[in-house]
Amino acid sequence: MRQGGTVTNRRVLAIALPIVLSNATIPLLGAVDTGVIGQLGEAAPIGAVGIGAVILTSIYWVFGFLRMGTSGLVAQAHGAGDDAEIGAHLIRALSIAGVAGVLLILLYPLLFPLAFRLAPASDEVERLALEYLSIRIWGAPATIALYAITGWMIAMERTRDVLILQVLQNGLNVALDFVFVLGLGWSVGGIATATLIAELSGLALGLWFCRHALRASARQVGIFARQKLLRLVRVNADIMIRSMLLIASMTSFMFLSSGQGDVTLAANQILIQFLQFAAFGLDGFAFAAESLVGQAVGARRPDMLRRSSVLSSAWGVGCAMLLALIFAVFGPAIIDLLTTAPEVREEARRYLPWLVAMPLVSVASYMFDGIFIGATLTGRMRKTMIEAVAVYIPALILLPSAFGNHGLWLALALLNATRALTMARFYREAEAAAGG
């Protein structure tokens, strides 16, 4: 029986707002990790936890395609009323996560020394970071599996469960930080152990949330049929290529920032936090689009897809306007909270107008991402990302030489604007996927 239902503002907000709140807990955990280890009064443990977390986050980020791919496929199965495939898609994604996690555990003796060659640190920091990584790597299967579980819950409009999962997992992590580090004196190993236990606990809770779907599909014949696996691989491969191009674009922005001088590099690092804050808000409405558009495709309802796209995008634009206002009014105060260096404060204020504009410039690319993921137009996402990068690279080469750091920010704005414009021309294919 095909699903669907009426798409209302309340339904969009019911999906989006828990994601916004869930995202807000992420920087809090990093701040607590740093604050707790900082109580030991030594610099090396702080640096070790920081660099270790960055290395693992970078590796895990590669597997973020499981979140998006699972969301689109499950939402379509949900819209079509295909209960067996709702769980089957999750089982396939969890299988990929398990294999990937085990491979990372086996390969970490090679991966981590290579990472330190790319980002060398002092002998003491490297020793402590390796201690941290050697503990946390055992959580790789759980962390990657949670991408798939999160995608499944978003597709099923169970974002309140996502919020509960995030709050309980991060809350446990924070509590164990205090017990292991300040109570038992385990230093860097305590931070890593706390995170490992929290990751495994998060996986257990996530599987419990999904238990009915998993139980219903566990004995399904042909769950790993070649055609279904090939579709999963195709969708996820497209998203992975698109995502790697996106992160490469952001990384090149920061690398080229270093050529503008230490003060400008520091200012850009401060301002990048504004972009991350904006993503916390815009992601919620993009995820709403993923779920509702995917269900519309599964239900073969182009009218539902169109309304889902319009309503979620309208809320996304409203969020972008609010963010722009917040950055314009409170931006200088936020900068002052993030740095005490007078010259960095002054430099960051000089480029703050770019951050006021950036949510408005970027919101369309976020919303089209959500629409295309829901419609599983992942090949188009890959194609348009390649086209946007083809515009971004020459802009990144030419504009900074002419306009300095303003040129860098202009190039980044062009990247997001081009992504939106190139995806817009394929929007009708999303409606066609729903039978329109």
N, C-alpha and C positions, 0 to 999 in steps of 0.2 A: 504494500500500500504506500503510495507516494505521500511524502510529507510536505510541509511548507508553512502554512499559517500566515497570518497577517504580519507584515513588517511595520512596526511602529517605532516612534522615538523612544518609548520606554524599553522596548526590546533591544534596540541598539545600545542604549545606556546600560542595560543590565549585563550586556556582554563586555562593554568597553571599560566601565568604571572599576570593576575588580582588577582588570589588567593594569590600569593606571596605578592603583594602590599597591598591587603586587610589585610592579617595577620600582616603586619608591623604596621598597625594602632592600633592594640590591646594593646601592651605595652605602647604606647604613651598616651592612655586614662588613664591608671592606674597611670602613672607618673604625669599627670596633676591633677587628683583627689588628689593625695598626696601633690603635690606642692601648690595647691590652699588652701587646708585645713591647710597646714603647715604655711601659711601666718598669721594665727591667733596667732601663737606664743605659742601654748599649746600642750603638748604631748598627752593628752587623746583623743582629736578628731582625731589625726592622727592614733593612735592605734585602735580607734573604727571603722573608715572607713576601715582600713586594715583588721581587723578580721571579720568585717561584710561582706566585699567583698569575703573573702576566704570561709566563711560559705555558702554564696549563690552560689558561683561558684562551690563548691563541690556538692551541692544539684542539681543544674542545670546540672552538668556534667553527672549525672546518665542518663539523658534523651538525651544525645548526640547520642544515637542509632537512633533517629528519622532522623537525618541528613543523616547518612550512609544508613539506610534502605530505606528511600525515594529515595535517589540518585540511588541506584541499580534498584529498581522496576520501577521508572519513565524512566530511561535510556532504559530499556528493552522494555517498552511500546512505547517509542519514536522510537526505532529501528524497531519495528514491525509495525509502522504507526498506532497504536491504539490510536487515539486522545481522545476517551472517557476515557480510562484508565489513560492517562497522567494526566488529571485533577482529576480523581477519586482517584488515589493513594494519591494525595495531600490533598484532602478533608478528606480522612480517617486519614492521619497523623495529620492534623489540629484538627480533632475531639479528637484524643488521647491527643494532646497537651492541648486542652481546658480543658478536664477532669483532666489531671495531674495538670495543673495550679490552677484550682479551689480547688483540694484536698490539694495542698500545702498552699493555703490561709487559708483553714479551719484548717489545722494541725499546722500552724506555732507557735501557743502558746505552743505547746508541743515540737516541733522540736528545736526551738532556745534555750530554757533553757537547753535542753539536750546537745546541741553543746557547751555551756559554761561550762558544767560539764567536757566535754572532753578536752576543751582548756580554763581553767579558766583565768580570767583577773581581774584587780582591779574593785572595785564597780563602779567607775566613767566611766571607759572604757566600762564595761558591760551595764551601763545605756544608754550611748550614742550609743553603737552598737545596742541595742534593738530599739532605736529611728530610727536609720538608716534602720534596717531590717523591722520594722513595716511599713515603707513607701515603700521600694523597693519590698516587697513581692507581692504588687498589680500588679507588672509587670510580675509575674511568667507565666501567660498564654501567654503573648506576647513573652517573651524570649524563651520559649520552642517551640512556634509556629514558631519562626524564624529559629530554627534548621531545621524544615521540609521545610520551604520555601527556605532556602539556599541549601538543598539537591536537591530540585526540579530544582532550577536554574542551579546548577552544571550539573545535568543530561541533561538539555536542552542546554548545552554549553553557557549559559548566564552568564558567570562569570564576565563580565564587569558590569552587573547589581548587582552582589554580591559586587563588589568593590564600585560602586556608593552608594549602600545601607549602606555599612560599613562606608564610608567616611562621608556621610551626617548624619548618626546616631551619630557617634562619634564626628563629628564637632559640632552638636547641643548640645551634652552633654557637651563638653568643654566650649562652649559659655555660656550655662546656669550655669555652675559651677561658672564662674566669676560673672554673674549677681546675682545669689542667695546668694553666700557666701561672696564675696567681696563687692558687691553692696548693698544687702539687709541685710547682716549679719545673714543669716540663719544657719550658721555653718554646723554641720553634717546633719541636716535635709535638707539643701540646696543641698548638694552633692547627697543625696538620691533622692530628688525631681527632680533634673536635670537628673539623670539616668533613673528614672521612665518615665518622659516625652519623653526622647530619645528612650526608649524601645517601648513605645506605638506608637511613630511616625515611628519608624523602621518597626513595624508590619504593619501599614497603608500603608507605601510605598511598602513593600514587597507584600502585597495583591494586590496592584495596578499593580505591575509588573506581577502578575500571573492572572490577572482578566479575560483574555480571556479563559484560560484553566478552571478556576473555573466556569465561566458562561456556558461553553460548557458541563460541566459534572454535574452541580448542579441538573438537573432534570433527571439524568440517573436512570433508574429502576434497583434495585438490587445493588446499590452502596455499601451497607453494607451487601451484601450476606455473608453467613457464611463461605463459602470456601475461599473467598477473604480476609476476616478478619483474618481467621486462618493462611493464608500465611503471612500476614503482621505481625501478632503476632509472628509466628515462626522465621521469619527473624530478627525482632527486638529483640526478646528474646536471640537469639544466639549472636548478636552483643553486647547486654548489658552484658551478662556473660563474653564475651571476654574482653570488655572494663573495667569491674570491676576488672578482674584479672590483667590487665595491670596497672591500677592505684594503685592496692594493691602492685604490684611489685615495682613501683616507690616509693610509700610511705614507704615500708619496707626498701628500700635503704637509705632514709633520716633518718629513725628511727635508723638504725644501724650505720649511720654516727655519730650520737651523742655519740656512744660508743668509737669513735676514739679521742674524746677530742673536746673542744670548737673551737679551731683554725681550726682543720680539718673539723669540721661540717660547719663552716663559709666558708671555702675554697670550700667545695662540693656544698654549696648553690650558691656560685658565679659561679662555673663551670656548674651547672644545667642550668643556663641561656644560656650557649652555646648550650646545647641540645635543648632548646626551640627555640633559633634562628635557629638552623638547621631544626627543624620541620617546621618553617615558609616557608622555601624553598622547602623541600622535599614534603610537603603536596600538593603543587601546581601540581606536576607531578603525584602524587598518585591520586588526584582528576581527572586529565585528563584521567588516566587509568579507573577510575570508569565510567565516562561518555561514553568513546569510547568503552570499553569492553561491557558495558551494552547494548549499541546500537547494537553492533555486535551480541550479544546473541539474542536480539529481532528480528534482521534482518536475523537470521540463517546463519551467514557468518563467519565461522571459520577463513577464510583468513584475514578478517578485524580484528578479535579478536587477531590473532597472530601479525599482523602488529601494532595494537594499543599497545599491550603489549611490543613489541620490541622498538618502537619509544619512548613511554613515559618512559620506563625504561632506555633507552640510555640517555635521557635528565636528568633523575633522577640521574644516575651515574655521569654525567657531573656536575650537581649541587653539588653532594656530594664531588667530587674532588675539586671544587672551594671552598666549605666551609672548607674542610680540609686545603687548602692552606691559606685561610684567617685566620683560627685559628692558624696555624703554624707561620705566619708572624706577625699578629697583636694581637695574643692572649695575650701576656704580657701587651700590652697597654690597651686592653679591660679590663683585670683584674684590672689594675691601675685605670681605670675609675669607676669601680664598688665598689672598696674599697680603703680606705686610710690607713688601718692598715698594717704596714710593715710585721708582722708575717703571716697575712692572705695572703698577696700578695705572699710571699715566698712559703707558703704551696700550694697555688693554682697553681703556676708555676711548682711545683714538679709533679703535676698530669695532667698538660696540655696535654702531649702527648696522654693520653687516649681520650681527646676531639678531638684531631686532627684525631685519628683513628675512632672515633665513627660514623661520617657520612658515612664513607666507609663500616663499619661493618653493619650499620643499614639500608642502602638504600634499600636493597633487601626486607626487611620486610615491609617497607613502600609501595613499588611497588606491592608486592603480596597482601597486604591489599586492595589496589585499584582494582587490577584485580579480587580478590575474591568478593569484594563488588559489582562490576559491574556484575559479573556472579551470584550473590546472592548465592555463596557457603559459606553461613554464618555458617552452621553446621561444615564445615571443619575449618573455622576460630576459632570457639570455641574449637574444638578438638585439633588443633595444639597449641593454646594458653595454654591449660591445659598441653600438653606435654612439652612445653617450660618452664612453671612454675615448672614442675616436675624436670627439670634439674636445674633451677635457685635456688630453695630452698636449696638443699644440697650445691650448690656452694656458696650461701650466708652464709651458716653456717660454711663451712670448709675453704674457701679461705681467709676471713679476719683474721682468727686466725693464718694462716700461712704467709700471706703477708700484713697484715694491710689494709690500705686504698687502696692500689693497688689491693688487693684481692676483695674489694667491686666493684671497677670499672671493674675488669675482670669478675666478676659475671654478671654485667649489660650487658657487651659486649656479654657474652655467651647467655643471654636471647634473645637479638635481633638476634644473629646469628642462634640460635636454631629455633626461629620463622620462619626465612627465609628458613632454610633447611627443616623443617617439612612441610611448605606450598608448597615448590617446588615439592615435590613428588605427589601433587594433582593437579598440573597445568593442566595436560591433561584433567581433568574433566571440566575445564573452556572451553576448546576447544570443548569438547563433548557437553556442554550445548548449544553451538552455532551450533551444528549439525556436528561437526568434528569427 
